[in-house]
């Protein structure tokens, strides 16, 4: 799937899940918490594609997420891609094919994305609001790049970076106390897993079970049968799926926020 589709799916899953928890388990969130969680999950849904690098010096190629911070994120993507390829070569079995790049290898596994979510949680718990602010900044930048891709391309990475920094500071100022905010780690991890689900309905699939061997292969791509799988970037994805994701996000967000706004309005009267 394309970057915008991944980001939209992350936002839709977070808001839809929040609505389900609100209605079924009484787990209520403030509008600020909903907005932050949605942005973090949307950004996290782009993170696995950091293994798709481009030409760093020319600032060309690579996934949507690799262009978030200009040449810096392209260089980071190059490092992640090479590291992922190294892990692939070290752990591949006899029937795993030879590869020249690391895209859809390490970062497209369940263990990696759960690990990133847990690592985010541990980092925020250990270092408090400074770590939280860093996570907010990075995730907000990814979310802006994914959810508003056309605007981000026109504005450039400097504007995206400044906007993400400003949003992170505003949220930071409104967060209570020196807490770890475990929902940030949960949102990052869920975003990554949503990314895997999105790629699994395309023709390539994902090696989600690594490092558990499946048959005679360590890196077996799991996904839909080829005849019914989506082609990344086709109209089924860019029109149908994005419309569904946007509708779910808007509908769930409205149902979550409307009662809060109405209650405040009544109190104001």
Beta strands, then each sheet from edge to edge (+ up, - down):
strand 1: 54-55
strand 2: 60-61
sheet 1: 1+ 2-
end
